[in-house]
Amino acid sequence: MTTEKTAVRKTVLFDWHLANHATMAEFGGYQMPLWYPSGAKHEHRTVLTGVGLFDTSHMGVLTVAGEAAWSLLQHCFSRDLRTCIGIKPGPLTPGRCVYGLFLRENGTVLDDAIISQLGPERYLVVVNSGMGPIVREHLLLHANGPVDVADRSGRIGKIDVQGPAAALVLEGLLGDPDKVLSDMIYFSCKGDVEEGPTAVLLRDKTPILLSRTGYTGEFGFEIYLPAAATVSVWEQLLAAGRNREIAACGLASRDSLRTGAVLPLSHQDIGDWLFQNTPWSFVLPWDETGQRFSKSFIGAEGLSAARDKSYTYPFAGYDPRKIPVTDKTVVLDRHEVAIGTVLTCTTDMGIDRVGEQIVSIVSPESAGRPADFLARGLSCGFVKTNRPCVAGEQVRLTDGKRSVPVEIRRDIRPDRTARRSMREMRNQEMRGETR
């Protein structure tokens, strides 16, 4: 019997990563950079204070188009597309994006995704690396009308530009930055992945889809563009940021940033177990009573019939020490009773404790950051427990060799910038706040 081994794939930036001495590793079927010679700590902090570039061309990208596209996504996605946008919830419309899940019938997670509406019957669905074919098959299985589901994975380049100076760097490349950026609110998008009258053009005429989203918790953008143009645009962004604080970043800093922002990693923090009692219950279509779902969707019956009770919580430690996540790593309560397992454990390198309070290197002094503040970093992550915990509860993580005390939290890294207004972030330079 022979075993067929799937070849590890490379993004179009692979040679650039090697030429710039990135430490590489396999992730999601791709060879990806973990960090560059300046180190993950430097990259993490640069995203908090300047701007970081991430090669995310390994992500799965689907387009869903046709008369039945809306009804298919409404049936398969965990958000109610009629009421998923804004403080006063309204429908998903062209130019807006929404985060949610694709669930299996039994209520477990197939994958998480961001859906952007590009037109009246046209959507972009971004899923995790290697999940494009699986999510496409899932959608086609449940299609009930005219719809085209195309897997564009590997044919579209993707660069994430994240950090408070992201707009100031990006506007140097945009053909008409004021027209594009002036009214871009959080979780909105402009342009398309195909050339046409709605495309956003860079100064070199490269068409892009630009979305004000990202997976770091900080202000920034995701750029979708023709794969052949990715290396050129990456280098143009680095050149545009030459006089600012800018860094190419690897997956290690993306992991520490997203964990500090209490964002889950699919197949690690959410996955092949029941999706219930998590910090991300907002992605389920609860009605105004919070007791029932506002629509029928795949996974609804599995969740409603659930008898198993488990709880996912974010946590933060007291110093940078973290613990390996293995099958033997458990969560102990103050009575030394094992109450769960560890899903993620990393270190947010931009925060530390001042007394009982966690502050960030970018927290204002009025929020408790001392003028001479030097962050050591704090371990943080997610645990899954078999009983409810409360914020502030002290637990201990141990793999039998190392033991790390941590605190159950509602939130971890304060003063994140993702939701700041475009006007505020573009006016930083006038106030002398950029580096």
Secondary structure, DSSP 8 states (H G I E B T S, - for coil): --------EE-TTHHHHHHTT-EEEEETTEEEEEE-TT-HHHHHHHHHHSEEEEE-TTSEEEEEESTTHHHHHHHHBSS-TTS-BTTTTB---TTBEEEEEEE-TTSBEEEEEEEEEEETTEEEEEE-TT-HHHHHHHHHHT--SS-EEEE-TTTEEEEEEESTTHHHHHTTTBSSHHHHHTT--TTBEEE-SS-STT-EEBTT--EEEEES--SSSSSEEEEEEEGGGHHHHHHHHHHHTTTS-EEEE-HHHHHHHHHHTT---BTTTBSSSB--SSTTGGGS-B-TTSSSBSS--TTHHHHHT-----EEEEEE-SSS------TT-EEE-TTS-EEEEEEEEEEETTEEEETTEEEETTS-GGGT--TT-----EEEEEEEESS---TT-EEEEE-SS-EEEEEE-S--S-S--TTS-HHHHHTHHHHT---
